[in-house]
Each structure stands twice: as structure tokens, then as C-alpha cells.
Amino acid sequence: MEIGIGLPTNLRETNKEIVIAWSQRAEEAGFASLCMGERLTYAGYDWLLSLTAAAAVTSRIRLLANVIILPIHPVGVVAKQSLSLDDFSGGRFSLGVGLGTPLDDYDVAPSPREGRGARFEESLRTLRELWKGESLVDGIRAIGPPPVRRGGPELLLGANGSRSLRRAGEFTDGAVTWSFGADPREARGMFDVVEASWRDFDREGSPRLVCGCYFSAGPSAAEDLEAYFRDYYPKVLPGQVEDLLGAVRTVTPEAIREVVSEFEAIGCDEFIFVPVKPDLAHLEGLAEIVF
């Protein structure tokens, strides 16, 4: 099982120096990927800017948008962005897409909340066509640059619920899921839905199965985790901060090693640890634990 790490770009107090140093150190340490999610209504950087910066200062580590809120974007723009980063990184880019939670970002984009599921599926279909180098408008050239690999970058479905995960077999190359408690039984249940969808659509091979959770591995791990949760989650998931904090166990070396072992045992292809503080001590601490 591969181990990825999140960029600290959706956190307060991050800056370009940290993004650059974090990217370089993650590659040096042996992490398989750098991931970056999308939030409009919180501090932090844009996903495309951040991953492009990471691509510019690395040469081997994969780059994962984990995840962008596809229905709030014009699909042609996403096609252009993803093909550009695919080419710029030498084919190291994977695009994770989802519906987004919470829904505040729809309001500020702006984009209607209503009908987002149908728009999501239509955008997934269209994205695949655009990545083939096909123009959807008669007489107008196709969006470029051409993809590094045939068919475009790896496309992953970012979801947790069974209804959403059933889209994987029809539209994507696999799924990237999330578990606050890094619960292997919860994750295996999500993977089962993805694999069943794969079979339903007679897909060859196997879907890529990815899961992630928060981690805190600095000198004040528990305090840093709590500080982030109390800043971020009161408006995102009102009244649930205590429950969420209680669920997260990846704040000790023993628990982090246990998570790696458990997820490897259930057939997870990659596990991604997402930081709660833009401090290289957390990256260094995680690297010492998992490698």
C-alpha cells in the first residue's frame, strides 16, 4: 500500500514557502502523492495553483486533487486545467472529483445547489470526451493540450455514501474516500460498493481504492488537532466537533502504524494522511513513523 500526504494549503497561516518546502520534503521522504482539496469558504490556496507549484519543484511524486467540487465549475474549464497540469507535471496528476460537503461553496461560486447530482454526472461524461481530444462544438477546435496518457489523467470519485460511490464503475478509475476514525471496516464497506459498481459495468481490471484521514504528528499533536477542529468545524458541521475529535485516533505513532497495517490488510491501494497544521514538524514526524 502506498502512503500519500496532504498539502497544508487549506489551512490558516500557510504560505508559499511552506507549500514549496512541504512538497520537496514529501518527495524526498518517499511519500507516493501530494493531495490538495478544494474549499472556497475557508482560508487557504486554490487547488490548481497549489498543485502546479508542487509540480514545479518536484519530479517524481504524484499530485492528486482530492477533491474538487465539479458541479460548481464549467466542465470545459476543468478539462483545460486538468490537461494543463497533467502535461506540466509529466503525467503525475490525478483528478479527484466530488459533489462537495458542506454546500456553502455552491452559494459563493455561485452555482445552484439544486440539480447538482445530475450536473455532476453530465460533467463526468463530458470531461471524458474532452480528454479524448474531441470538440463538442461543431467547427471549434478541441481543448488541449493532449493528455500524457491515452484517455486523460486518472479520474477518481471523491465520495463516502453508497449512492455516490455507485457512480465509480460508470464514470471513474476508482474512488478516494474518507474516514475520520480511519476505520478499516467503514472503508472496506465503501470499497465493496465501488467494486460492485465496477462489476455492474463490466469494467476490466480493478478500481483504484484510496482512503484518507487527518493526522497530527508534531510535538503538540493532540493540541494541534483540537485547535484545527475548533476553528474549522463549528460552521461546517455544527454541534459535532466533540464527536469528530473523539473519532480521530491518528495522533500517536502507535495509532498511525496500526492504521497503515489495517488498511493494507483490507486491500487499500493508497492511504492519505492530511495535516491539521502547516508545520513541517508534522510531515517529518509522519515520515519517521511510516517509513
N, C-alpha and C positions, 0 to 999 in steps of 0.2 A: 504494500500500500504506500502511495506517495503522500508526502506531507506538504501542504501549502500554508501560506501565511497571508493575512490581510495587510494591505497598506493602511497606515493610520491617517487616512485622508478624509474620513468622515468624523473627525474628532476636533474638538476645540483645541486651540494652541498648536495645531500643526502648522508647518511652514515648508517652503520649498526645500530648504536644506535638509530637513528631516526626511522628506519624501525621497530625495536623491540618495542620502546615506542609507536609509532603510532598504531601498531597492538593491543597492550594491551589496550591502551586507547580507541580505537574504539570499542572493545568488551565491556569494562566497560560502555561506554556511551550508548550502546544499538543499534549500527548500525547492520544491518542484514548481511552485507557482506563486505569483503575487496576485491578490484579488482586490477588487475595488467595487463597492456598491454605489447605488445612486440614491441620494436624498436631496430634494430641493429645499425643504423647510428645516434645515439644520446647518450648523457650521460645517465647514469642510469644502473640499475642492470638487470640481467636475470630474466625472469618471474618465472621460476621453483625454482631458488634459493630463490627469494623473498617470494613466497607463502609458500615454505617449512619452511622458517624462521618464517613466521607469524603463520603457523600451530603449530610450536613447542612451541610458547609462548601464545597460546590461546586454548580454549576448546569448544567454542560454535559458534562463528561467522563463517559464510560460506566464502569460498575462491573461487574467480572467476578469471580465466584467461580471460581477456577482452581487446583484443583478441589476440591469437597467429596466425601468418601467416602460415597457414597449408601447402600451396604448397612448401614452402622453406625447409620443414623438411621431412626426411624419416618417413613414417607413422608408421612403427614398433617402431621407437624411441619414437614418440609421444604417442603411446599406452603404452609403458613401463613407460614413465614419468607420464602420467596421472593416470594409475593404481597405481603406487607407491605413488603419492600424495594423491589419493583417500584413500588408506589404511592408510597412515601415519596420515592423518587428521581425521580418523574415519568416512569417508563418507561425509565430509563437502565440498568437491571440486566439482566445475562445470567448464567445459571446454568450453570456447568461441573460435570459430574459424572463420577466415575470409580470404579474398584474400589480404588484406593489402593495405594501402594508406599512403604515396606515394610508388613508386615501387623501390626506392633505395635499400631497403633491399634485393631484389632479386639479385641485382648486386653484393653485398658483401657477400651473403650467401656461395657460389654463387648458383643461381638457375635460369633457363631461364624464362623470362617474358612470352614468347610465350607458349600458351597451358596451362596457369595456371588455367583457369576455369575448363577444363576437368580433370586436375590433382587433383584439389580441390574436385570435385565430386567423383572421384575414391578413393581418400584418405578417404572421409567420409564413403563410403561403406565399405572399408577395416577396418577402425577403429572400426566400429560396430561389425564386425566379430571377430576381435582380442579381443575386450572386452568380447565377449561371451566365451572366453577361447578356441577358435578354432585355430589350426595351419593352415597356408596357404601353408606350405611346407611339403610334404609327408615325414614322418619319423623323423620330428623335433618337439620337444615339443612346446606347446603353450607359448605365452608371459604371464608372471604373474607379480605381484601377482593377485589372483582373485579379481574381483570388490566387493566392500562392498554391493552394491545393484545389483540385477539381471539386466544384460544388460549394466552395467558400469555407470560412472558418468553422471550427467546431461550434455547434449550437446546442446549448444546454437549457433545459426548462427549469427555472427557479420557482419552486413550489413546495408546499408541505401537505396540502389537503389532497385527498384521494381524487376528487373530481378534477382538480387541476392537473395532477400527476398523470392522469389517463391520457392527456394530450401528448405525452412524450413519444409514444410509438408512431403517431401520425406525423409529428412535426419536427422532432429534435433528435440529437445524437445521444441523449441521456438526460440526467437530471442532477441539479445541485440543490440539496435540501438543507434543513437547519434543525438543530435540536438544542434548546437552551441547556438541558441537562446532559447533553452528549450521551443520550440513552440508546444503546445499540438495538434494543427491541423496538423502540419507536422508529429508528432509522430503517431497520430491516423491514418493518411493515410498509414504509414508504417505498423502499426498493422493490418490494414484491409487487406493488401497484405498477411501477414503471416496467418491470419485466413482463407482467401480464399484458400491459398495453403493447409492448414490443411484439409479443407473440400474436396478439389480436390483429396486428397489421402486417404479419408475416415478414418482419424485418430480419435481415441476415445479421449474424454476429450477435454481439451483446451491447446493451446500452452502457454508457459510462455512468457510474454511480458515485456521486460526490456528496459529502455531508460536511457541515461546519458548526462551530460554536464559538463563543467568546473564550478568551483565555486571559490570565493575568499572571505574569511570571517575574515581575520586578521585585525589588526589595520590600515593597509595601503592597503585595499582590491583592490581598483582600480589601484593603482600603481604597486602592485604585479602582477596583471593580465596583465597589459600592458608590464611589463618587461619580463614576460614569453613569451608572444606572439611575441614580437620583437626579442627575442632570437631564438625561435623555428621555427616560420612560414615563415620567408623570403625565406628560401631554400625549404621548404616543399610546400608551396602554394605561389609562387612569386607574388607580387603585390596585394595580398588580405588581408594583415594584417589589414588595416583600416576597411575594411568591416567586417572582423571577430570580431574585437574588438567592433565595433558598434552593433553587433548582440548579444553579451553576456550581459545578464541583471542580472545574479546571483551574484551580488557583494554587495547587500544590504539585510538586514534581511527581509524587506517587499517583495522584489522580490523573495527571496528564499522560503518564506512561500507561496507566490502566486503560484510558480511552483509546490510545493508539492500538493496544493489543486487542481490545474488544472489537473495534471497528475493522481491523484487519481480519478478524475471525468471521465476520458476517459478510465478507466479500466487498467491502467498500474499496473503490479504486483510489480515492484520494480523500483525505480529511484535511480541512482547512481551519486553522486557528486564527481568530480575528481579535486584534488587540483592543484594549479599552483605554490606552493612554499612548500618546505619541512620544515614547521614550525608548531609545534603543536598548535600554536595560531589559525591557520585556522581550524583544527579539533575541538578544543574547541569552537571556535566561531560558527561553523556549528551545533554542538551538542546543544548549547544553543538555537539556532534558531528553530531547527526542533523537539526537544524533550521537 
